[in-house]
């Protein structure tokens, strides 16, 4: 298998720059896989009734679903691309603290949302990436999200990836389930995912999302029909073929995200930081 791997993909990350390792994972080395995993994480919160009720109460996702979806990704990627000390990152962290101030929820509720962003993209990458993640990469991702949580004022953040997985699974065992608000949020935001897949496949968007969920109960909680078992094999085969194809190609040199860059759907002319968030200027999206 090593002979079938492009030379640029044969080395593994090393060193002590945990932030740099995670940044490269997200923006370059596993950019497609982690991007897909972030989508899985985004919808996961709708499968928790208490969180779904809180999100629905704001009216933001129902009135501006496309903007909310893209803004969520922009906030996280600004911090990943620039590092915690950069002024753009600090603006995004201030935004996160502001929008979560006064939001009802237990400390575990907020930590869970953070853990979805850590655990689910890495699990997706482990299953469907062009290679398995190293322990150093898992540690780098864990350290990044732990620091993000600390800067947001969260407590009780898991210190290792294994602890993060255990926290997420146990929280979901206690709290996951269907709700009217969860189904409403899913239906309101599904167009954001559909806009990123080929036109011919868009009518199958709910089925594709159901196939992407690693637990059948997630699809049920979102109001989706569980994906037919007969589709699992071809779906996984397509992803496997994609990973083998990627392994033979050079590592990407263009990042998946550039701060301020245009986004065809939400920000066709690019964006400034004051446009991001529920009080952002681009209220027509």
C-alpha positions as a printed NumPy array, in Angstrom:
array([[  0.   ,   0.   ,   0.   ],
       [  2.926,   2.334,   0.694],
       [  3.914,   2.121,  -2.985],
       [  0.44 ,   3.321,  -3.973],
       [  0.724,   6.388,  -1.76 ],
       [  1.956,   9.656,  -3.26 ],
       [  5.363,  10.655,  -1.825],
       [  3.935,  13.845,  -0.299],
       [  1.561,  11.726,   1.792],
       [  4.136,   9.299,   3.208],
       [  5.437,  11.468,   6.033],
       [  3.622,  11.872,   9.335],
       [  3.448,  15.03 ,  11.456],
       [  5.938,  15.386,  14.256],
       [  7.121,  17.994,  16.731],
       [  5.449,  19.933,  19.509],
       [  3.511,  22.6  ,  17.584],
       [  0.069,  21.228,  18.361],
       [ -1.753,  24.172,  16.841],
       [  0.241,  23.918,  13.605],
       [ -0.489,  20.197,  13.341],
       [ -4.235,  20.722,  13.755],
       [ -4.248,  23.681,  11.37 ],
       [ -2.625,  21.56 ,   8.661],
       [ -5.097,  18.743,   9.274],
       [ -8.116,  20.992,   8.766],
       [ -6.881,  23.297,   6.017],
       [ -4.744,  20.897,   3.973],
       [ -4.089,  17.242,   4.81 ],
       [ -7.655,  16.131,   5.61 ],
       [ -9.584,  19.148,   4.432],
       [-12.356,  17.231,   2.645],
       [-12.811,  14.659,   5.395],
       [-12.864,  17.109,   8.293],
       [-15.144,  19.454,   6.35 ],
       [-17.654,  16.614,   6.003],
       [-17.247,  15.828,   9.693],
       [-18.067,  19.418,  10.619],
       [-21.384,  19.015,   8.803],
       [-22.127,  15.901,  10.838],
       [-21.335,  17.89 ,  13.988],
       [-23.517,  20.82 ,  12.913],
       [-26.631,  18.674,  12.601],
       [-25.846,  16.665,  15.738],
       [-26.955,  19.507,  17.982],
       [-30.47 ,  19.375,  16.529],
       [-30.733,  15.801,  17.839],
       [-30.568,  17.028,  21.451],
       [-34.076,  18.277,  22.367],
       [-32.952,  20.875,  24.922],
       [-30.374,  22.333,  22.527],
       [-32.847,  22.243,  19.638],
       [-35.387,  24.202,  21.7  ],
       [-32.777,  26.815,  22.565],
       [-31.682,  27.204,  18.942],
       [-35.256,  27.33 ,  17.669],
       [-36.178,  30.02 ,  20.204],
       [-33.704,  32.465,  18.652],
       [-35.482,  32.305,  15.289],
       [-32.109,  32.771,  13.608],
       [-31.873,  29.404,  11.89 ],
       [-35.425,  29.547,  10.608],
       [-35.219,  33.116,   9.294],
       [-31.642,  33.074,   7.943],
       [-30.616,  29.417,   7.733],
       [-27.998,  29.838,   5.007],
       [-26.22 ,  32.678,   6.784],
       [-26.297,  30.876,  10.128],
       [-24.843,  27.717,   8.604],
       [-22.001,  29.476,   6.828],
       [-21.276,  31.81 ,   9.746],
       [-20.839,  28.842,  12.07 ],
       [-18.149,  27.44 ,   9.8  ],
       [-16.496,  30.817,   9.287],
       [-16.141,  31.497,  13.014],
       [-14.393,  28.195,  13.65 ],
       [-12.198,  28.355,  10.551],
       [-11.098,  31.936,  11.285],
       [ -9.691,  30.718,  14.601],
       [ -8.12 ,  27.617,  13.064],
       [ -6.531,  29.565,  10.205],
       [ -5.2  ,  32.462,  12.27 ],
       [ -4.399,  31.024,  15.7  ],
       [ -5.751,  32.089,  19.061],
       [ -3.616,  35.204,  19.466],
       [ -4.561,  36.8  ,  16.139],
       [ -6.91 ,  39.78 ,  16.372],
       [ -9.374,  38.179,  13.943],
       [ -9.541,  35.085,  16.133],
       [-10.05 ,  37.168,  19.247],
       [-12.946,  38.943,  17.544],
       [-14.525,  35.578,  16.78 ],
       [-14.037,  34.364,  20.355],
       [-15.664,  37.561,  21.644],
       [-18.558,  36.862,  19.299],
       [-18.897,  33.32 ,  20.647],
       [-18.944,  34.557,  24.228],
       [-21.489,  37.23 ,  23.359],
       [-23.951,  34.974,  21.544],
       [-23.781,  32.346,  24.297],
       [-24.189,  34.803,  27.171],
       [-27.458,  34.135,  28.942],
       [-28.253,  31.093,  26.808],
       [-29.968,  28.449,  28.96 ],
       [-28.108,  25.208,  29.45 ],
       [-25.951,  23.217,  31.819],
       [-22.14 ,  23.248,  31.666],
       [-22.298,  19.794,  30.074],
       [-24.585,  21.131,  27.326],
       [-21.989,  23.662,  26.23 ],
       [-19.101,  21.215,  26.507],
       [-21.077,  18.743,  24.39 ],
       [-21.419,  21.248,  21.544],
       [-17.653,  21.776,  21.673],
       [-17.002,  18.03 ,  21.726],
       [-19.107,  17.481,  18.604],
       [-16.643,  19.722,  16.754],
       [-13.722,  17.657,  18.025],
       [-14.945,  14.067,  18.05 ],
       [-17.236,  13.775,  15.039],
       [-14.887,  15.196,  12.366],
       [-12.08 ,  12.966,  13.63 ],
       [-14.308,   9.897,  13.69 ],
       [-15.386,  10.627,  10.12 ],
       [-11.753,  11.012,   9.076],
       [-10.809,   7.761,  10.805],
       [-13.49 ,   5.896,   8.874],
       [-13.271,   7.606,   5.497],
       [ -9.913,   9.372,   5.295],
       [ -7.009,   8.426,   3.04 ],
       [ -5.107,   7.215,   6.128],
       [ -5.713,   6.738,   9.836],
       [ -4.997,   9.621,  12.159],
       [ -1.956,   9.468,  14.395],
       [ -2.137,   9.84 ,  18.157],
       [ -0.257,  13.133,  17.784],
       [ -2.955,  14.457,  15.45 ],
       [ -5.694,  13.438,  17.873],
       [ -3.823,  15.16 ,  20.683],
       [ -3.378,  18.305,  18.581],
       [ -7.097,  18.448,  17.802],
       [ -7.969,  17.857,  21.452],
       [ -5.603,  20.578,  22.648],
       [ -7.066,  23.073,  20.165],
       [-10.64 ,  22.512,  21.287],
       [ -9.678,  22.504,  24.955],
       [ -8.066,  25.921,  24.493],
       [-11.083,  27.18 ,  22.552],
       [-13.331,  26.048,  25.388],
       [-11.149,  27.74 ,  27.992],
       [-11.209,  31.015,  26.077],
       [-14.997,  30.768,  25.915],
       [-15.116,  30.318,  29.687],
       [-16.141,  26.656,  29.721],
       [-15.171,  24.255,  32.496],
       [-14.979,  20.477,  32.705],
       [-13.466,  20.061,  29.239],
       [-12.078,  16.55 ,  28.576],
       [ -8.296,  16.492,  28.488],
       [ -7.729,  13.608,  26.063],
       [ -9.42 ,  12.436,  22.887],
       [-10.507,   9.199,  24.573],
       [-12.142,  11.212,  27.355],
       [-13.808,  13.447,  24.762],
       [-15.273,  10.427,  22.97 ],
       [-16.538,   8.987,  26.224],
       [-18.092,  12.316,  27.239],
       [-19.885,  12.672,  23.892],
       [-21.233,   9.118,  23.835],
       [-22.451,   9.202,  27.433],
       [-24.069,  12.608,  26.958],
       [-25.906,  11.361,  23.867],
       [-27.064,   8.221,  25.665],
       [-28.686,  10.458,  28.274],
       [-30.03 ,  13.254,  26.12 ],
       [-30.506,  12.392,  22.44 ],
       [-34.013,  12.065,  21.068],
       [-36.529,  13.44 ,  18.57 ],
       [-38.26 ,  16.782,  19.054],
       [-40.447,  19.079,  16.934],
       [-37.767,  21.757,  17.178],
       [-35.042,  19.392,  16.01 ],
       [-37.021,  18.403,  12.936],
       [-37.837,  22.042,  12.201],
       [-34.189,  23.081,  12.439],
       [-33.111,  20.241,  10.185],
       [-35.688,  21.121,   7.55 ],
       [-34.788,  24.809,   7.742],
       [-31.062,  24.251,   7.26 ],
       [-30.87 ,  21.255,   4.932],
       [-30.574,  23.578,   1.919],
       [-27.192,  24.73 ,   3.241],
       [-25.847,  21.201,   2.883],
       [-27.61 ,  20.65 ,  -0.441],
       [-25.896,  23.732,  -1.867],
       [-22.536,  21.983,  -1.458],
       [-23.306,  18.754,  -3.319],
       [-23.755,  18.126,  -7.063],
       [-27.078,  19.323,  -8.449],
       [-28.114,  15.853,  -9.6  ],
       [-27.828,  14.523,  -6.043],
       [-29.676,  17.299,  -4.25 ],
       [-33.045,  15.584,  -4.225],
       [-31.376,  12.782,  -2.253],
       [-29.988,  15.16 ,   0.389],
       [-31.985,  13.724,   3.349],
       [-30.882,  10.184,   2.462],
       [-27.254,  11.262,   2.09 ],
       [-27.332,  12.967,   5.479],
       [-28.924,   9.906,   7.075],
       [-26.105,   7.791,   5.63 ],
       [-23.521,  10.2  ,   7.045],
       [-24.769,   9.784,  10.609],
       [-22.767,   7.194,  12.531],
       [-25.665,   6.241,  14.809],
       [-29.148,   5.318,  13.513],
       [-30.755,   7.14 ,  16.428],
       [-29.317,  10.439,  15.172],
       [-31.34 ,  10.221,  11.963],
       [-34.46 ,   9.35 ,  13.95 ],
       [-33.891,  12.292,  16.303],
       [-33.623,  14.625,  13.302],
       [-36.918,  13.393,  11.911],
       [-35.231,  11.506,   9.085],
       [-36.081,   8.053,   7.916],
       [-33.08 ,   5.821,   8.681],
       [-31.062,   5.157,   5.556],
       [-31.889,   1.786,   3.953],
       [-29.262,  -0.787,   4.86 ],
       [-28.908,  -1.71 ,   1.189],
       [-27.473,   1.767,   0.507],
       [-24.757,   1.532,   3.165],
       [-22.496,  -0.696,   1.081],
       [-22.421,   1.479,  -2.068],
       [-22.188,   4.66 ,   0.032],
       [-19.155,   3.371,   1.922],
       [-17.674,   1.995,  -1.304],
       [-17.83 ,   5.442,  -2.916],
       [-16.096,   6.984,   0.086],
       [-13.497,   4.212,   0.061],
       [-12.792,   4.778,  -3.625],
       [-12.481,   8.497,  -2.941],
       [ -9.935,   7.914,  -0.179],
       [ -7.848,   5.56 ,  -2.345],
       [ -7.892,   8.1  ,  -5.15 ],
       [ -6.78 ,  10.859,  -2.773],
       [ -3.922,   8.699,  -1.478],
       [ -2.37 ,   8.586,  -4.937],
       [ -2.494,  12.343,  -5.412],
       [ -0.182,  15.003,  -3.955],
       [ -1.235,  16.626,  -0.723],
       [ -3.24 ,  19.773,  -1.456],
       [ -1.348,  23.044,  -1.41 ],
       [ -4.434,  25.272,  -1.475],
       [ -6.207,  25.612,   1.882],
       [ -9.904,  24.885,   2.161],
       [-10.408,  28.252,   3.862],
       [ -8.87 ,  31.709,   3.463],
       [-10.005,  34.428,   5.912],
       [-12.317,  36.949,   4.253],
       [-12.497,  35.022,   1.006],
       [-15.653,  35.035,  -1.073],
       [-18.256,  32.35 ,  -0.598],
       [-20.501,  31.852,  -3.605],
       [-23.677,  31.263,  -1.594],
       [-23.48 ,  33.427,   1.517],
       [-20.804,  36.018,   0.767],
       [-20.204,  36.236,  -3.005],
       [-17.974,  39.306,  -2.601],
       [-16.121,  38.074,   0.466],
       [-16.89 ,  39.118,   4.02 ],
       [-15.7  ,  41.307,   6.859],
       [-15.881,  40.199,  10.467],
       [-18.697,  42.611,  11.31 ],
       [-20.929,  40.657,   8.923],
       [-20.554,  37.436,  10.902],
       [-23.029,  36.378,  13.567],
       [-26.667,  37.086,  14.416],
       [-26.085,  40.846,  14.382],
       [-24.093,  40.74 ,  11.162],
       [-24.794,  43.276,   8.439],
       [-25.676,  40.718,   5.742],
       [-29.142,  40.127,   7.123],
       [-30.609,  39.34 ,   3.722],
       [-28.871,  35.96 ,   3.374]])
